[in-house]
Amino acid sequence: MKKMLSIVLLALMGASSLSAVTKVSQGDAALSAAGANGIMVFHYAQDWDRYSKRRCDELMKDSAVAAAAGDAVYMAYPRYEVPTKAENAKMQELRGKLNIPMPKTIPAILFFNKEGHHLCTVEGRSLTAADNATVAKIVASKLKAAKAQADLLEQAQGVSGAEKAALIGQACRVPGLNFTADAIKQMKEADPQDSTGYIAALEANDYKLADMVRKMEMDEGIKFVDKILADPKYTDLSKQGAIAGLLALWRDKGNMSQVKLMQGYCDKSVAIDPDYYHAKSASKIKTMWLKEFDLVSGWFKAMLPADTTPVEMTGPIPIKQSGKYTLSFHYKSGKEGLTIKGVTLYDGKVKVAEDMHDGFAGHNPVNHVYTLNVTKAVKKPRLLFTFNQGESRDSYGKIELKRQ
Amino acid sequence: MKNFAHFVILLLLSLAQLSVHADNSKLEIPAAILKSPDGAARLHASVVKLLMGRKSTEAMIPFIEGSEAMQIRLAQWRLLQLANATEAPLKEQAGKARSEADKLKSEFENKQAAYAKSKTNDNKQAVQDVGTRMQAATARAKEPTTIADLLTSPNKAAQLSDLSADLPWLQSLLYSGEQFPVTRAIYLFLEMAEKDASILKAGRKRDIATAVAIEFARNNWTLGRAQARTTYYNKHWSQGRLNKQLDNLPMSQLRALMGIKGEHKAGYVENYQWCLDNVHVPAEHYVGTGEFYAVCWRGTYRPNNIYGDSIHVNFYETYGDAFDTYGQEICCMGGICGALSHFGAYAAAGNGIAAQTMGEPGHCAYTVLVDGKWCPAYSLSWQRWLHWHPWDGTGFFSALQFSYDLYDGKNIARTLKAMDLETAALALQSKSPKVALALYQTAIKQQPLNVTTYRAYFDLLAKEGSLEDKVLSLRSLCQTMPKVAPEMAAYLMMSKGMALLDGAPAESRILVATEFWKAIKSMGPAPWDVAGFISKQADWVAKGEAKPEAATLDFYGKMLAAVIAKPDFTPAVMTWGNTWGVKQSVSVQRALSQRTVQVISMASGKGASIETLLRGALISAENMGDISSFYALMKNVPEKERYLGGMPTWEPFAGELVSKGGLIRLSSTCEFDTPAMHAGILDPRGGKFHTGKDENAWVTVQLPYVCQINGVVIVPTGNSTFRQQNMVVQVSANGEEGSWVDVKDLGPATPQRVTRVDMSANPQKALYVRILRKGGPEFFHLNGIYVYGKRVS
């Protein structure tokens, strides 16, 4: 009864802002008073900065924010710097049964549904750098998303099996909100075999998927990544992670014939979200790894085979006239030096010169110069290199061609 | 000539004011003196004259303490003297910057040529990068190296003249810690004042700018970064967005905050801003609490990037400038200890909380000032080396706390008074060394913890002091400072003190060395390398002696007698004795052993067993996690008293017995406990421990190295089994409260004599294993804990 009275009083006090929001000072009161728009907790620093309380007060009094909040219940909540036992007890008393998590930063607005489930947090520059009108827009969008999520969950209550799991999965995928309470548990109960694929998608993340892809064979990896990219259940971040895994897989197990294909995956990563770092990294990889094997680029990890299959230079080869040519290998970076078995020059399909000997280009090169005696003019020069790198392919360097 | 006459008139005028009143506005250093090459000498002459004008040394002290005008004059002279003393290093820095600029010029031309040939973004970026560095080096090379040079405008001359009469500013600048190239600090400060004149006014904004100027001058960082850092802090402090700690931070700690790596990406203001927006949390959250993980863990520990590249090779290679700030980079990508610790420390710093990164053996950790205490975070060892030193050479962890305490509200007045006396002594030491020595002594009495006074005093003693003076000064240091700051006292002894008695009779050195151990009460703010200090002392007392072993034995006996009732130090002293002894002849070893027994017997009276005598030391070694000292002490326990014997047999888990050679620690000890049998707990021959009547009693096993644990075998005592019900096996990476992860709850059933906890399905990586006995209050005892697995680091 006493609690009820205090809610009524607080509600009357809150009415002065001419909005529907109710202001309460305690978690249990917030839970009792919460309606469709739930609870908004304005979290501030208790005397360890001079700004956050001021900002929270300002937002709690703002009419645009209040209009966006609709029937939401407002509650201000302090965070002590190094709380004493008494202060901890005070915070506990303020929270009551409302479980208020620590946000990543303060000030913050934490959104809860009327059952007290934490839906999302608005924090950082969304509060500190934005004006009140912008905050009001964010609040409105969060509450709209929360309603969409609540509707999906309500639908899920009326069905069972895979259909239920899919609806819960969709609710979890409403942008900008946390997973619903016990989502994965409920989905596993409703659809133990994960026939909808939602559980796998919700449990996936960029690094996890990249790790999975990196352990696959090349063909398997491509198929898997294509499937992930086509599946709307996966987040953009997960999709970019899968692409990153594929690029790493190609570097380890792929070959130069797949360069264009991989460049396409880099472009896909950028198209998903150009601002995220996986996309920026994919752009860089496009020029770092997925380049021509020519005299300008030299050798690099991605073009080195794990066996002794000869690798053909793809860039221009300035060997036209007869004469004595030398090719010197100069190591630049990487964990490994380069182990060379030989260099062969073809004119079209006809072998015209060759120098096969074991050489090594590293910090201390050994026999790293190869000589080609070209006895007549070459019309269609092709250079093939034979390396013996094995699995140790982390090597980069320049190849210098000179005519004696 | 005209100038000189002008100077004399000004000086006479200002000197006259010393005796009349202290109107500081008339006490500024005249611009003529500031610009004069021999300004320092002129000011020195006037200061000496004023001091020597007192009837006695005793009369000088109240004169200095009672006259703000005199304090200003002393500080002014100190400023000009410091400017002269640091001119050569500044010139050297300018020269290096010139060479760097020349080198970069040709690199810049090459990059431009490359860009002209191939207009790629990478080439364009390279031109910009080298161009920026070249500009910075060129600007640095042109910076002034003397006070006269920096007063390029009448405005600047007037500003410095005004500041030179402002005692609080002079004290902030000169008496807040380590010395630095003051000319450059003033140059930086005045350049910053050109952009924001409000920093000239007394207040926190001026303090911030001064601290930035000092530390950027001290570390030879760029003006641009100094300006950015000052602007950032002053803007957000004015808006009230920073942690309130910044409102009252003592100047020495403001320097710690502003001196955090100025040229590191994590210390750029863009990152600070990101941290302020995204990691604004209570101070204790940066180091972690029982409830909240330390902020550094917002980044995931990842030794490989998403492509599988190692952190040690090309982790960052494919990311280029993908991240705007360091914070975003670490929160997205993660990293290993260095990256995570930098993130944690700079997140705190960006919020106005003093923080530092620090090295540990094979690890990088950090520390944050929380509620007046420097707290380690993500720390795996007590062996820490700070990345910012309060005074040059004081990289040890406790120096930070010491620098806080020396300048906090309780101590600052005494410290500043001592600094005035130190400056007076410095001014007089060439004219009248004896008076200077007396003034240093008074300064030390005023503030017995002042590092700079001891350093200056010891330097003068080395030149002018008698043996008696030297012994007295060192005894005074060893009698006072170890009580509150033992590690700092040890540092002062090792850096300057010991050298004073080189060549003196061994008795003098032993006397001084022993005083240290008599005075010491506790470890101080943090554990430190006690063993290393004992070694240095031992070498020192034996140095140059015809019979070095005899001197060492004498010192050892006296040192042991001094610490025998101080369990924090007995392990270290006895361990050192054992280590030293094994390198000696049989007769010396015998003498060492006799000395040990003699001291222990004298301390304990008759009839006490060695186990009883060592009890405190063993428990202390356990509590400090000092594995080597524990086993060194155990050597003094006869083997038959170390192990229980008659243990049951069990089937081991996969891997090796990784707990062997580890160390246990108990929630408490009691009269039924036998610390000499604690090593047996981890040995298949068995041992025993017995806690007090504790609620939730526990025993922790510190493994010798981080392990992947496959299983644990627990051997309960077989009696009073109700005390061993409800055991929970837990693991932790660092053994700190709040870090324990439950592996297996053994429940209320009476445990088997051999209780096996299989973890092979989900092996845990940990350095610590704990058996928590829930409930109580009740005793807890076991005969063995055996951890199996494999070493991972």
Interface residues (C-beta under 8 A of the other chain):
Chain A: A45 D47 W48 D49 R50 Y51 S52 R54 R79 Y80 E81 V82 M102 K104 T105 I106 E123 G124 R125 T128 A129 D206 Y207 A210 R214 G241 A244 G245 L247 A248 R251 D252 Y277 H278 K280 S281 K284 I285 T287 M288 G334 K335 D394
Chain B: D122 Q239 G240 R241 L242 N243 K244 Q245 D277 N278 V279 H280 V281 P282 A283 E284 H285 F292 R298 T300 R302 I306 Y307 G308 V313 N314 E317 T318 Y319 G320 D321 A322 F323 Q328 E329 C332 M333 V370 D371
